[in-house]
Amino acid sequence: MTVELVKHSASDTDVLWAARVSTAGEQSLEEIGKDPERSKGLINYLMRDRHGSPFEHNSMTFLISAPIFVFREFHRHRVGWSYNEESGRYRQLDPVFYVPAGDRHLVQEGRPGKYAFVPGTPEQHAVAGKVLEDTYRQAYAAYQEMLAAGIAREVARAALPVGLYSSMYATCNARSLMHFIGLRTRDERATVPSFPQREIEMVAEGMERAWAELMPLTHAAFNANGRMAP
C-alpha cells in the first residue's frame, strides 16, 4: 500500500479560526495563533465535548495505491469524502497484484464477532502465495486475450480479481479522516476498539502519519480523547 499527500489546506489554525468566530467574530490568523496554550486547550475542549464542525474547515488530498478489495471497504466512507479512481473502462490495467507478505497473519480462529488472526504455518503461506500468483497469471492472460480479440476494456476487466492494484485520489477533511482512522486502525488508546483488515489499516496508518504532521494539536487531542471523531 502506498499513501502520498499530494495537496492540502489544513492546519490547527483552521480549527481555531472556525471555532472562535462563534464567540469573537472574525479574527486574523496572527491573533488566533498568538497563545499556543490557549489554542491547545480550545482544540482539546472541542474534541472532548464533540463540537465537530470546526474540524471540517480544511482539506487534504491523498494519492492511494492499494488492491481493489481495500477500496471496496474504503468507499463505505462517504460523508466528507470525495473519490476519483483509476478507470478500467478507459485504460488498459497493469498486471500489479497483491500477495500477502510473510508477516501477514493468515488464519482466523474463533466465531464471527469474537475471533483473532494468527500467523499460520510456512506451508499455508506457501499455498497462499502460489495459488494467488497462479490465479493472477491466468486472469491477466484471459484479460489480454479478450483485449487482443477486440473486446472492450470495460468488458474484459471482468476477468480480473479484486487482488488487482488500483489507484485513487481521496479528498477529506480532518473530521471525516478521524472517523476513518478510528474505525480502520487498532490502537490501545481507542475508547471503542476496532478490528480492521490489515491491508486497509496500512492505508489508514499512512494517512494518519501525514495528517499528524499537518495538525499536531488536533492529532494529539484525538489521541487524548479516545480516538473518536467529534
PATIDO-945773 format. One record per atom (N, C-alpha, C, O): atom name; x, y, z. Coordinates in steps of 0.02 Angstrom, whole numbers, plus 50000, padded with zeros to 5 digits. Last residue first. Layout:
BEGIN
SITE  atom     xx     yy     zz
SITE    CA      X      Y      Z
...
END
This chain:
BEGIN
SITE  atom     xx     yy     zz
SITE     N  49247  50692  50827
SITE    CA  49197  50733  50864
SITE     C  49133  50742  50824
SITE     O  49087  50775  50848
SITE     N  49304  50524  50819
SITE    CA  49290  50586  50783
SITE     C  49237  50626  50822
SITE     O  49189  50598  50847
SITE     N  49410  50456  50943
SITE    CA  49342  50458  50914
SITE     C  49333  50525  50879
SITE     O  49353  50578  50905
SITE     N  49520  50430  51025
SITE    CA  49524  50419  50953
SITE     C  49454  50411  50923
SITE     O  49442  50366  50882
SITE     N  49514  50469  51160
SITE    CA  49487  50404  51141
SITE     C  49486  50389  51068
SITE     O  49455  50340  51047
SITE     N  49576  50591  51179
SITE    CA  49504  50584  51192
SITE     C  49474  50522  51159
SITE     O  49418  50523  51133
SITE     N  49706  50592  51140
SITE    CA  49692  50601  51212
SITE     C  49619  50589  51229
SITE     O  49602  50579  51288
SITE     N  49699  50581  51001
SITE    CA  49725  50525  51040
SITE     C  49706  50531  51114
SITE     O  49691  50480  51146
SITE     N  49644  50709  50974
SITE    CA  49610  50648  50951
SITE     C  49633  50588  50991
SITE     O  49592  50548  51014
SITE     N  49744  50791  51023
SITE    CA  49679  50791  51056
SITE     C  49638  50730  51036
SITE     O  49602  50702  51078
SITE     N  49845  50762  50929
SITE    CA  49856  50747  51000
SITE     C  49790  50744  51038
SITE     O  49780  50701  51080
SITE     N  49784  50811  50812
SITE    CA  49800  50740  50817
SITE     C  49811  50720  50890
SITE     O  49788  50667  50910
SITE     N  49777  50947  50843
SITE    CA  49716  50909  50831
SITE     C  49728  50835  50838
SITE     O  49688  50799  50868
SITE     N  49913  50975  50851
SITE    CA  49871  50986  50909
SITE     C  49805  50947  50902
SITE     O  49781  50918  50951
SITE     N  49961  50943  50718
SITE    CA  49984  50906  50778
SITE     C  49941  50916  50839
SITE     O  49932  50868  50878
SITE     N  49927  50938  50572
SITE    CA  49884  50962  50625
SITE     C  49902  50928  50691
SITE     O  49863  50888  50717
SITE     N  50028  50887  50489
SITE    CA  49993  50948  50470
SITE     C  49957  50979  50529
SITE     O  49956  51041  50536
SITE     N  50070  50770  50551
SITE    CA  50119  50823  50538
SITE     C  50085  50890  50522
SITE     O  50111  50943  50539
SITE     N  49953  50697  50552
SITE    CA  49982  50716  50616
SITE     C  50035  50771  50607
SITE     O  50043  50813  50651
SITE     N  49934  50669  50415
SITE    CA  49889  50716  50449
SITE     C  49919  50740  50515
SITE     O  49912  50799  50532
SITE     N  50034  50572  50393
SITE    CA  50035  50636  50357
SITE     C  49992  50688  50392
SITE     O  50013  50746  50398
SITE     N  49991  50470  50480
SITE    CA  50058  50500  50487
SITE     C  50061  50568  50453
SITE     O  50089  50616  50481
SITE     N  49864  50438  50428
SITE    CA  49870  50468  50494
SITE     C  49938  50501  50504
SITE     O  49942  50555  50534
SITE     N  49896  50379  50307
SITE    CA  49859  50442  50307
SITE     C  49866  50477  50374
SITE     O  49872  50538  50378
SITE     N  49961  50263  50354
SITE    CA  49996  50311  50312
SITE     C  49963  50379  50310
SITE     O  49996  50430  50313
SITE     N  49855  50202  50423
SITE    CA  49915  50222  50459
SITE     C  49955  50274  50420
SITE     O  49981  50322  50448
SITE     N  49767  50174  50318
SITE    CA  49747  50221  50370
SITE     C  49808  50246  50409
SITE     O  49811  50305  50427
SITE     N  49841  50075  50250
SITE    CA  49825  50138  50217
SITE     C  49808  50191  50269
SITE     O  49832  50248  50265
SITE     N  49843  49977  50349
SITE    CA  49906  50004  50325
SITE     C  49895  50071  50289
SITE     O  49935  50117  50296
SITE     N  49707  49948  50358
SITE    CA  49741  49979  50415
SITE     C  49807  50010  50394
SITE     O  49826  50063  50418
SITE     N  49686  49880  50243
SITE    CA  49659  49947  50246
SITE     C  49688  49984  50306
SITE     O  49693  50046  50305
SITE     N  49757  49761  50280
SITE    CA  49776  49800  50221
SITE     C  49748  49870  50221
SITE     O  49783  49917  50202
SITE     N  49696  49707  50396
SITE    CA  49763  49735  50399
SITE     C  49780  49780  50339
SITE     O  49813  49831  50348
SITE     N  49533  49755  50441
SITE    CA  49575  49712  50400
SITE     C  49643  49746  50393
SITE     O  49648  49807  50386
SITE     N  49510  49810  50614
SITE    CA  49510  49819  50541
SITE     C  49549  49764  50505
SITE     O  49591  49730  50535
SITE     N  49433  49823  50742
SITE    CA  49470  49765  50719
SITE     C  49472  49765  50643
SITE     O  49439  49724  50611
SITE     N  49427  49936  50881
SITE    CA  49411  49919  50813
SITE     C  49456  49862  50790
SITE     O  49512  49855  50816
SITE     N  49356  49994  51036
SITE    CA  49405  49954  50998
SITE     C  49380  49940  50927
SITE     O  49320  49932  50916
SITE     N  49329  50150  51090
SITE    CA  49292  50095  51059
SITE     C  49340  50055  51017
SITE     O  49363  50079  50965
SITE     N  49438  50224  51135
SITE    CA  49382  50210  51181
SITE     C  49340  50151  51156
SITE     O  49319  50109  51195
SITE     N  49606  50189  51099
SITE    CA  49539  50197  51074
SITE     C  49486  50179  51126
SITE     O  49490  50127  51158
SITE     N  49733  50158  51136
SITE    CA  49705  50220  51163
SITE     C  49632  50230  51142
SITE     O  49599  50276  51167
SITE     N  49772  50048  51064
SITE    CA  49753  50037  51134
SITE     C  49723  50100  51166
SITE     O  49691  50095  51218
SITE     N  49708  50025  50903
SITE    CA  49751  50065  50946
SITE     C  49726  50059  51018
SITE     O  49666  50063  51031
SITE     N  49688  49991  50736
SITE    CA  49682  49962  50802
SITE     C  49732  49997  50848
SITE     O  49792  49999  50833
SITE     N  49594  50079  50611
SITE    CA  49657  50063  50646
SITE     C  49641  50030  50713
SITE     O  49588  50040  50741
SITE     N  49471  50113  50559
SITE    CA  49515  50072  50518
SITE     C  49585  50062  50548
SITE     O  49630  50039  50513
SITE     N  49400  50197  50644
SITE    CA  49370  50133  50626
SITE     C  49421  50085  50595
SITE     O  49416  50024  50602
SITE     N  49482  50308  50659
SITE    CA  49455  50275  50719
SITE     C  49427  50206  50705
SITE     O  49431  50161  50747
SITE     N  49503  50344  50526
SITE    CA  49559  50317  50565
SITE     C  49533  50280  50627
SITE     O  49560  50227  50645
SITE     N  49373  50393  50493
SITE    CA  49404  50338  50456
SITE     C  49459  50304  50497
SITE     O  49461  50243  50502
SITE     N  49360  50498  50584
SITE    CA  49312  50442  50586
SITE     C  49341  50381  50551
SITE     O  49335  50325  50575
SITE     N  49466  50578  50541
SITE    CA  49467  50549  50609
SITE     C  49418  50491  50614
SITE     O  49433  50440  50646
SITE     N  49420  50615  50414
SITE    CA  49480  50572  50420
SITE     C  49484  50540  50489
SITE     O  49503  50482  50495
SITE     N  49314  50697  50445
SITE    CA  49300  50634  50411
SITE     C  49360  50587  50415
SITE     O  49351  50526  50418
SITE     N  49388  50800  50509
SITE    CA  49336  50764  50545
SITE     C  49320  50698  50512
SITE     O  49314  50647  50546
SITE     N  49477  50847  50411
SITE    CA  49503  50814  50471
SITE     C  49449  50774  50508
SITE     O  49463  50721  50536
SITE     N  49413  50802  50247
SITE    CA  49432  50850  50299
SITE     C  49453  50812  50361
SITE     O  49447  50750  50364
SITE     N  49473  50733  50090
SITE    CA  49433  50732  50151
SITE     C  49452  50792  50194
SITE     O  49499  50828  50179
SITE     N  49496  50640  49942
SITE    CA  49498  50706  49975
SITE     C  49450  50705  50034
SITE     O  49393  50681  50029
SITE     N  49591  50531  49851
SITE    CA  49540  50534  49904
SITE     C  49549  50600  49941
SITE     O  49602  50615  49967
SITE     N  49627  50461  49698
SITE    CA  49632  50520  49739
SITE     C  49575  50518  49789
SITE     O  49518  50505  49771
SITE     N  49688  50293  49672
SITE    CA  49635  50343  49675
SITE     C  49660  50405  49713
SITE     O  49706  50402  49754
SITE     N  49721  50136  49593
SITE    CA  49744  50198  49623
SITE     C  49687  50248  49624
SITE     O  49643  50246  49581
SITE     N  49737  49958  49615
SITE    CA  49708  50016  49584
SITE     C  49737  50078  49618
SITE     O  49775  50072  49667
SITE     N  49790  49790  49594
SITE    CA  49800  49856  49622
SITE     C  49764  49909  49580
SITE     O  49761  49905  49519
SITE     N  49692  49643  49614
SITE    CA  49724  49691  49569
SITE     C  49732  49758  49603
SITE     O  49687  49781  49638
SITE     N  49613  49566  49693
SITE    CA  49682  49575  49714
SITE     C  49722  49621  49669
SITE     O  49779  49636  49684
SITE     N  49494  49546  49631
SITE    CA  49498  49604  49675
SITE     C  49567  49613  49705
SITE     O  49579  49662  49739
SITE     N  49533  49494  49458
SITE    CA  49511  49484  49528
SITE     C  49521  49547  49570
SITE     O  49552  49595  49547
SITE     N  49466  49508  49292
SITE    CA  49519  49523  49340
SITE     C  49493  49519  49412
SITE     O  49436  49540  49425
SITE     N  49367  49495  49200
SITE    CA  49407  49435  49214
SITE     C  49457  49446  49270
SITE     O  49486  49398  49295
SITE     N  49315  49618  49177
SITE    CA  49277  49574  49221
SITE     C  49316  49511  49238
SITE     O  49298  49476  49286
SITE     N  49388  49683  49081
SITE    CA  49411  49690  49150
SITE     C  49372  49645  49198
SITE     O  49394  49635  49255
SITE     N  49317  49667  48963
SITE    CA  49374  49623  48977
SITE     C  49396  49626  49050
SITE     O  49419  49577  49077
SITE     N  49227  49774  48967
SITE    CA  49203  49705  48971
SITE     C  49259  49658  48993
SITE     O  49250  49616  49036
SITE     N  49304  49886  48957
SITE    CA  49255  49884  49011
SITE     C  49224  49815  49019
SITE     O  49198  49799  49073
SITE     N  49378  49863  48840
SITE    CA  49411  49859  48905
SITE     C  49361  49853  48962
SITE     O  49374  49817  49011
SITE     N  49297  49761  48717
SITE    CA  49306  49825  48752
SITE     C  49337  49814  48820
SITE     O  49325  49764  48854
SITE     N  49385  49651  48611
SITE    CA  49332  49660  48661
SITE     C  49347  49722  48702
SITE     O  49405  49735  48720
SITE     N  49482  49614  48521
SITE    CA  49443  49674  48507
SITE     C  49387  49687  48555
SITE     O  49344  49729  48542
SITE     N  49566  49514  48556
SITE    CA  49509  49496  48512
SITE     C  49465  49555  48496
SITE     O  49414  49548  48462
SITE     N  49647  49575  48647
SITE    CA  49675  49559  48581
SITE     C  49621  49541  48531
SITE     O  49629  49550  48471
SITE     N  49561  49575  48757
SITE    CA  49580  49638  48726
SITE     C  49607  49627  48655
SITE     O  49590  49664  48610
SITE     N  49555  49437  48784
SITE    CA  49495  49472  48763
SITE     C  49512  49539  48730
SITE     O  49481  49558  48681
SITE     N  49689  49415  48819
SITE    CA  49660  49378  48763
SITE     C  49597  49414  48738
SITE     O  49587  49420  48677
SITE     N  49705  49493  48933
SITE    CA  49741  49510  48872
SITE     C  49712  49476  48811
SITE     O  49711  49505  48757
SITE     N  49619  49418  49019
SITE    CA  49606  49489  49006
SITE     C  49641  49511  48941
SITE     O  49610  49543  48899
SITE     N  49688  49298  49024
SITE    CA  49620  49300  48996
SITE     C  49601  49371  48977
SITE     O  49570  49383  48925
SITE     N  49805  49341  49088
SITE    CA  49809  49313  49020
SITE     C  49740  49314  48986
SITE     O  49735  49329  48927
SITE     N  49752  49376  49211
SITE    CA  49778  49429  49168
SITE     C  49787  49405  49096
SITE     O  49779  49443  49049
SITE     N  49712  49250  49258
SITE    CA  49663  49303  49249
SITE     C  49688  49357  49202
SITE     O  49652  49381  49159
SITE     N  49834  49180  49265
SITE    CA  49780  49156  49222
SITE     C  49730  49211  49207
SITE     O  49707  49219  49150
SITE     N  49902  49259  49359
SITE    CA  49930  49249  49292
SITE     C  49875  49227  49243
SITE     O  49871  49251  49187
SITE     N  49818  49249  49472
SITE    CA  49829  49314  49440
SITE     C  49856  49306  49369
SITE     O  49835  49342  49324
SITE     N  49829  49111  49501
SITE    CA  49764  49141  49483
SITE     C  49773  49207  49446
SITE     O  49740  49219  49396
SITE     N  49965  49102  49535
SITE    CA  49938  49064  49479
SITE     C  49872  49094  49454
SITE     O  49861  49101  49394
SITE     N  49966  49187  49649
SITE    CA  50006  49204  49590
SITE     C  49981  49166  49528
SITE     O  49978  49195  49474
SITE     N  49877  49118  49735
SITE    CA  49862  49186  49712
SITE     C  49902  49203  49649
SITE     O  49874  49231  49602
SITE     N  49945  48996  49752
SITE    CA  49878  48997  49724
SITE     C  49861  49066  49697
SITE     O  49833  49073  49643
SITE     N  50069  49038  49809
SITE    CA  50066  49001  49745
SITE     C  49998  49007  49713
SITE     O  49993  49021  49654
SITE     N  50032  49105  49930
SITE    CA  50070  49138  49878
SITE     C  50064  49104  49811
SITE     O  50054  49138  49760
SITE     N  49960  49003  49998
SITE    CA  49928  49067  49981
SITE     C  49965  49102  49925
SITE     O  49935  49126  49877
SITE     N  50059  48904  50011
SITE    CA  49999  48891  49972
SITE     C  49966  48956  49951
SITE     O  49946  48964  49893
SITE     N  50151  48970  50094
SITE    CA  50172  48947  50028
SITE     C  50111  48935  49983
SITE     O  50111  48953  49925
SITE     N  50074  48988  50209
SITE    CA  50099  49046  50172
SITE     C  50120  49027  50101
SITE     O  50108  49065  50054
SITE     N  50056  48853  50243
SITE    CA  49998  48894  50224
SITE     C  50019  48957  50187
SITE     O  49986  48977  50139
SITE     N  50188  48818  50274
SITE    CA  50154  48784  50219
SITE     C  50093  48825  50196
SITE     O  50080  48830  50136
SITE     N  50216  48895  50387
SITE    CA  50252  48908  50325
SITE     C  50218  48876  50264
SITE     O  50218  48905  50209
SITE     N  50053  48931  50463
SITE    CA  50114  48892  50455
SITE     C  50152  48913  50392
SITE     O  50123  48945  50348
SITE     N  49988  49076  50550
SITE    CA  49985  49023  50500
SITE     C  50053  48989  50493
SITE     O  50104  49016  50514
SITE     N  49968  49187  50641
SITE    CA  50013  49190  50584
SITE     C  50002  49138  50530
SITE     O  50005  49153  50470
SITE     N  49794  49226  50674
SITE    CA  49859  49200  50695
SITE     C  49902  49192  50632
SITE     O  49876  49189  50577
SITE     N  49662  49331  50722
SITE    CA  49703  49304  50668
SITE     C  49770  49283  50696
SITE     O  49800  49318  50737
SITE     N  49510  49297  50813
SITE    CA  49577  49326  50808
SITE     C  49613  49295  50749
SITE     O  49596  49239  50728
SITE     N  49340  49336  50861
SITE    CA  49392  49295  50829
SITE     C  49458  49333  50829
SITE     O  49460  49393  50843
SITE     N  49194  49369  50874
SITE    CA  49242  49353  50927
SITE     C  49295  49306  50899
SITE     O  49295  49246  50911
SITE     N  49125  49394  50761
SITE    CA  49114  49438  50817
SITE     C  49161  49426  50875
SITE     O  49167  49467  50920
SITE     N  49123  49223  50715
SITE    CA  49112  49293  50696
SITE     C  49094  49336  50757
SITE     O  49053  49317  50798
SITE     N  49237  49123  50818
SITE    CA  49175  49134  50782
SITE     C  49167  49208  50763
SITE     O  49202  49250  50791
SITE     N  49408  49066  50793
SITE    CA  49351  49092  50831
SITE     C  49292  49104  50787
SITE     O  49295  49097  50726
SITE     N  49540  49120  50688
SITE    CA  49517  49073  50739
SITE     C  49460  49105  50779
SITE     O  49464  49164  50796
SITE     N  49610  49130  50530
SITE    CA  49560  49158  50575
SITE     C  49537  49104  50624
SITE     O  49516  49050  50603
SITE     N  49771  49150  50467
SITE    CA  49721  49103  50491
SITE     C  49676  49137  50542
SITE     O  49699  49169  50589
SITE     N  49872  49241  50428
SITE    CA  49830  49210  50377
SITE     C  49770  49172  50404
SITE     O  49721  49163  50368
SITE     N  49960  49391  50451
SITE    CA  49926  49335  50483
SITE     C  49873  49307  50435
SITE     O  49834  49345  50406
SITE     N  50104  49435  50364
SITE    CA  50031  49444  50365
SITE     C  49999  49382  50397
SITE     O  50009  49326  50372
SITE     N  50237  49419  50347
SITE    CA  50215  49435  50415
SITE     C  50139  49447  50420
SITE     O  50114  49466  50472
SITE     N  50255  49396  50211
SITE    CA  50266  49342  50258
SITE     C  50243  49355  50328
SITE     O  50230  49308  50366
SITE     N  50119  49477  50123
SITE    CA  50189  49471  50145
SITE     C  50194  49416  50197
SITE     O  50144  49392  50223
SITE     N  50002  49425  49999
SITE    CA  50018  49441  50069
SITE     C  50091  49431  50085
SITE     O  50122  49382  50064
SITE     N  49998  49504  49845
SITE    CA  50013  49440  49877
SITE     C  50033  49456  49949
SITE     O  50077  49498  49960
SITE     N  49910  49593  49722
SITE    CA  49928  49588  49793
SITE     C  49940  49515  49814
SITE     O  49898  49472  49802
SITE     N  49975  49647  49562
SITE    CA  49928  49611  49605
SITE     C  49956  49605  49676
SITE     O  50016  49611  49688
SITE     N  49977  49719  49409
SITE    CA  50005  49728  49476
SITE     C  49954  49699  49526
SITE     O  49898  49724  49530
SITE     N  49970  49737  49259
SITE    CA  49969  49674  49297
SITE     C  50005  49680  49364
SITE     O  50058  49651  49374
SITE     N  49865  49880  49223
SITE    CA  49931  49849  49229
SITE     C  49927  49786  49272
SITE     O  49884  49782  49316
SITE     N  49731  49903  49108
SITE    CA  49755  49897  49177
SITE     C  49820  49858  49180
SITE     O  49829  49809  49144
SITE     N  49705  50022  48985
SITE    CA  49722  49953  48999
SITE     C  49755  49949  49068
SITE     O  49800  49987  49084
SITE     N  49572  50141  49011
SITE    CA  49643  50124  49002
SITE     C  49653  50050  49016
SITE     O  49616  50019  49055
SITE     N  49435  50152  49026
SITE    CA  49469  50199  48981
SITE     C  49543  50185  48972
SITE     O  49574  50215  48928
SITE     N  49386  50061  49117
SITE    CA  49349  50072  49054
SITE     C  49391  50109  49003
SITE     O  49383  50099  48942
SITE     N  49457  50063  49231
SITE    CA  49470  50008  49185
SITE     C  49430  50012  49122
SITE     O  49440  49972  49076
SITE     N  49518  50208  49305
SITE    CA  49462  50177  49269
SITE     C  49486  50122  49222
SITE     O  49528  50133  49180
SITE     N  49558  50263  49469
SITE    CA  49582  50239  49404
SITE     C  49527  50199  49369
SITE     O  49493  50159  49402
SITE     N  49441  50366  49555
SITE    CA  49482  50306  49550
SITE     C  49501  50293  49478
SITE     O  49464  50310  49431
SITE     N  49409  50493  49661
SITE    CA  49417  50480  49590
SITE     C  49466  50423  49582
SITE     O  49525  50429  49598
SITE     N  49304  50547  49795
SITE    CA  49349  50498  49766
SITE     C  49351  50504  49690
SITE     O  49300  50518  49658
SITE     N  49280  50633  49948
SITE    CA  49272  50633  49875
SITE     C  49325  50587  49846
SITE     O  49382  50586  49868
SITE     N  49196  50641  50107
SITE    CA  49247  50612  50063
SITE     C  49229  50624  49990
SITE     O  49170  50624  49971
SITE     N  49093  50673  50193
SITE    CA  49154  50711  50198
SITE     C  49211  50685  50155
SITE     O  49268  50705  50164
SITE     N  49030  50514  50196
SITE    CA  49018  50581  50221
SITE     C  49085  50617  50229
SITE     O  49128  50595  50266
SITE     N  49081  50387  50158
SITE    CA  49051  50431  50108
SITE     C  49044  50503  50132
SITE     O  49050  50549  50092
SITE     N  49155  50240  50167
SITE    CA  49160  50305  50200
SITE     C  49139  50358  50149
SITE     O  49176  50372  50102
SITE     N  49153  50138  50081
SITE    CA  49098  50140  50129
SITE     C  49098  50205  50168
SITE     O  49048  50224  50198
SITE     N  49270  50141  50013
SITE    CA  49214  50179  49985
SITE     C  49151  50176  50027
SITE     O  49101  50207  50011
SITE     N  49351  50051  50082
SITE    CA  49363  50122  50088
SITE     C  49302  50162  50067
SITE     O  49283  50211  50099
SITE     N  49311  49926  50037
SITE    CA  49298  49945  50106
SITE     C  49303  50020  50115
SITE     O  49263  50051  50150
SITE     N  49354  49938  49907
SITE    CA  49283  49922  49918
SITE     C  49264  49935  49990
SITE     O  49208  49955  50004
SITE     N  49489  49961  49921
SITE    CA  49447  50017  49901
SITE     C  49373  50002  49912
SITE     O  49334  50047  49925
SITE     N  49531  49831  49953
SITE    CA  49538  49885  50002
SITE     C  49493  49943  49985
SITE     O  49460  49971  50029
SITE     N  49507  49764  49834
SITE    CA  49467  49746  49893
SITE     C  49474  49796  49949
SITE     O  49428  49804  49990
SITE     N  49603  49819  49748
SITE    CA  49533  49839  49740
SITE     C  49492  49820  49801
SITE     O  49446  49857  49819
SITE     N  49755  49865  49835
SITE    CA  49712  49818  49800
SITE     C  49639  49841  49798
SITE     O  49616  49877  49842
SITE     N  49820  50034  49811
SITE    CA  49803  49977  49852
SITE     C  49762  49927  49811
SITE     O  49737  49945  49757
SITE     N  49873  50197  49825
SITE    CA  49878  50137  49784
SITE     C  49868  50076  49828
SITE     O  49903  50068  49878
SITE     N  49821  50363  49833
SITE    CA  49825  50298  49867
SITE     C  49828  50243  49815
SITE     O  49790  50243  49766
SITE     N  49846  50527  49866
SITE    CA  49850  50478  49812
SITE     C  49865  50411  49844
SITE     O  49917  50402  49876
SITE     N  49742  50641  49956
SITE    CA  49792  50587  49956
SITE     C  49788  50549  49890
SITE     O  49735  50539  49862
SITE     N  49710  50800  50012
SITE    CA  49702  50754  49955
SITE     C  49759  50705  49955
SITE     O  49818  50724  49954
SITE     N  49622  50890  50134
SITE    CA  49682  50851  50118
SITE     C  49665  50804  50060
SITE     O  49613  50772  50060
SITE     N  49561  51039  50210
SITE    CA  49557  50990  50156
SITE     C  49624  50956  50146
SITE     O  49677  50988  50149
SITE     N  49447  51123  50323
SITE    CA  49514  51107  50298
SITE     C  49507  51053  50245
SITE     O  49453  51026  50236
SITE     N  49340  51129  50420
SITE    CA  49361  51186  50378
SITE     C  49434  51178  50356
SITE     O  49475  51221  50369
SITE     N  49301  51033  50511
SITE    CA  49284  51022  50441
SITE     C  49312  51075  50394
SITE     O  49307  51067  50334
SITE     N  49316  51061  50642
SITE    CA  49366  51017  50613
SITE     C  49353  51003  50539
SITE     O  49390  50965  50508
SITE     N  49204  51135  50682
SITE    CA  49267  51170  50669
SITE     C  49321  51127  50637
SITE     O  49368  51154  50608
SITE     N  49104  51029  50700
SITE    CA  49107  51068  50638
SITE     C  49171  51108  50629
SITE     O  49193  51116  50571
SITE     N  49102  50961  50827
SITE    CA  49138  50935  50769
SITE     C  49149  50982  50711
SITE     O  49198  50974  50674
SITE     N  49118  50950  50983
SITE    CA  49098  51005  50939
SITE     C  49135  50995  50873
SITE     O  49192  51017  50865
SITE     N  49146  50857  51087
SITE    CA  49119  50836  51023
SITE     C  49085  50893  50985
SITE     O  49030  50886  50959
SITE     N  49216  50878  51200
SITE    CA  49143  50890  51204
SITE     C  49108  50880  51137
SITE     O  49048  50894  51131
SITE     N  49346  50848  51154
SITE    CA  49318  50813  51212
SITE     C  49242  50819  51214
SITE     O  49207  50770  51228
SITE     N  49366  50937  51047
SITE    CA  49368  50865  51036
SITE     C  49332  50829  51092
SITE     O  49292  50784  51080
SITE     N  49355  51061  51111
SITE    CA  49312  51045  51054
SITE     C  49308  50970  51042
SITE     O  49255  50943  51029
SITE     N  49459  51047  51206
SITE    CA  49389  51056  51227
SITE     C  49341  51037  51171
SITE     O  49292  51002  51183
SITE     N  49570  51041  51122
SITE    CA  49554  50983  51164
SITE     C  49482  50987  51189
SITE     O  49447  50936  51192
SITE     N  49564  51168  51066
SITE    CA  49557  51110  51023
SITE     C  49539  51048  51064
SITE     O  49498  51008  51042
SITE     N  49585  51246  51182
SITE    CA  49523  51251  51144
SITE     C  49512  51191  51100
SITE     O  49457  51164  51097
SITE     N  49715  51207  51223
SITE    CA  49657  51195  51266
SITE     C  49592  51198  51229
SITE     O  49547  51158  51242
SITE     N  49792  51252  51115
SITE    CA  49791  51181  51133
SITE     C  49730  51165  51175
SITE     O  49697  51114  51163
SITE     N  49768  51390  51127
SITE    CA  49749  51354  51066
SITE     C  49743  51279  51080
SITE     O  49695  51247  51059
SITE     N  49825  51418  51250
SITE    CA  49753  51428  51241
SITE     C  49728  51390  51180
SITE     O  49674  51362  51181
SITE     N  49957  51390  51216
SITE    CA  49924  51350  51267
SITE     C  49848  51357  51263
SITE     O  49812  51308  51272
SITE     N  49986  51488  51114
SITE    CA  49987  51416  51100
SITE     C  49950  51374  51152
SITE     O  49915  51327  51133
SITE     N  49932  51629  51060
SITE    CA  49932  51598  51127
SITE     C  49929  51522  51119
SITE     O  49874  51494  51117
SITE     N  49924  51670  50927
SITE    CA  49975  51701  50970
SITE     C  49979  51671  51041
SITE     O  50026  51686  51077
SITE     N  49835  51629  50828
SITE    CA  49890  51585  50846
SITE     C  49939  51613  50897
SITE     O  49991  51582  50908
SITE     N  49742  51733  50811
SITE    CA  49719  51667  50832
SITE     C  49777  51625  50860
SITE     O  49768  51589  50909
SITE     N  49816  51840  50764
SITE    CA  49782  51845  50830
SITE     C  49765  51775  50856
SITE     O  49772  51761  50915
SITE     N  49854  51790  50640
SITE    CA  49905  51808  50689
SITE     C  49875  51812  50759
SITE     O  49905  51789  50808
SITE     N  49735  51775  50573
SITE    CA  49772  51715  50591
SITE     C  49825  51730  50643
SITE     O  49841  51687  50685
SITE     N  49609  51887  50638
SITE    CA  49665  51871  50594
SITE     C  49699  51808  50618
SITE     O  49692  51789  50676
SITE     N  49433  51852  50658
SITE    CA  49498  51870  50685
SITE     C  49552  51854  50633
SITE     O  49542  51811  50590
SITE     N  49259  51881  50672
SITE    CA  49316  51868  50628
SITE     C  49381  51894  50660
SITE     O  49383  51950  50684
SITE     N  49195  51835  50835
SITE    CA  49191  51864  50769
SITE     C  49253  51847  50728
SITE     O  49293  51805  50748
SITE     N  49202  51768  50954
SITE    CA  49244  51828  50947
SITE     C  49237  51862  50880
SITE     O  49269  51914  50868
SITE     N  49118  51658  50949
SITE    CA  49119  51700  51010
SITE     C  49155  51766  51001
SITE     O  49142  51814  51038
SITE     N  49127  51600  50824
SITE    CA  49064  51595  50861
SITE     C  49060  51644  50919
SITE     O  49007  51670  50935
SITE     N  49255  51608  50783
SITE    CA  49208  51655  50752
SITE     C  49141  51654  50789
SITE     O  49103  51702  50785
SITE     N  49323  51506  50845
SITE    CA  49320  51571  50879
SITE     C  49274  51621  50846
SITE     O  49256  51671  50877
SITE     N  49316  51395  50756
SITE    CA  49284  51393  50822
SITE     C  49274  51462  50852
SITE     O  49221  51475  50881
SITE     N  49389  51434  50643
SITE    CA  49318  51416  50636
SITE     C  49283  51418  50703
SITE     O  49225  51439  50707
SITE     N  49516  51456  50702
SITE    CA  49482  51510  50665
SITE     C  49407  51496  50660
SITE     O  49366  51541  50672
SITE     N  49546  51328  50749
SITE    CA  49538  51384  50795
SITE     C  49500  51441  50763
SITE     O  49456  51471  50794
SITE     N  49556  51256  50629
SITE    CA  49507  51236  50680
SITE     C  49493  51295  50727
SITE     O  49435  51309  50743
SITE     N  49660  51322  50565
SITE    CA  49595  51318  50533
SITE     C  49540  51301  50583
SITE     O  49485  51328  50580
SITE     N  49768  51296  50649
SITE    CA  49740  51363  50648
SITE     C  49672  51365  50615
SITE     O  49629  51405  50634
SITE     N  49806  51168  50617
SITE    CA  49769  51178  50679
SITE     C  49737  51247  50681
SITE     O  49684  51256  50711
SITE     N  49776  51148  50440
SITE    CA  49818  51164  50497
SITE     C  49775  51170  50559
SITE     O  49714  51176  50554
SITE     N  49767  51129  50268
SITE    CA  49748  51100  50333
SITE     C  49799  51118  50386
SITE     O  49859  51105  50378
SITE     N  49758  51098  50121
SITE    CA  49747  51163  50154
SITE     C  49721  51144  50223
SITE     O  49660  51143  50235
SITE     N  49858  51002  50009
SITE    CA  49819  51012  50070
SITE     C  49809  51085  50085
SITE     O  49848  51128  50063
SITE     N  49911  50865  49905
SITE    CA  49898  50936  49917
SITE     C  49856  50942  49980
SITE     O  49822  50895  50001
SITE     N  49958  50735  49920
SITE    CA  49977  50772  49860
SITE     C  49961  50846  49865
SITE     O  49993  50887  49832
SITE     N  50021  50615  50017
SITE    CA  49983  50677  50024
SITE     C  50004  50723  49967
SITE     O  50060  50746  49965
SITE     N  50014  50447  49977
SITE    CA  50051  50510  49966
SITE     C  50003  50569  49975
SITE     O  49950  50571  49943
SITE     N  50034  50280  50010
SITE    CA  49993  50338  50026
SITE     C  50036  50400  50017
SITE     O  50090  50405  50048
SITE     N  50026  50111  49960
SITE    CA  50063  50174  49961
SITE     C  50013  50231  49972
SITE     O  49958  50230  49945
SITE     N  50042  49941  50000
SITE    CA  50000  50000  50000
SITE     C  50045  50062  50000
SITE     O  50094  50065  50036
END
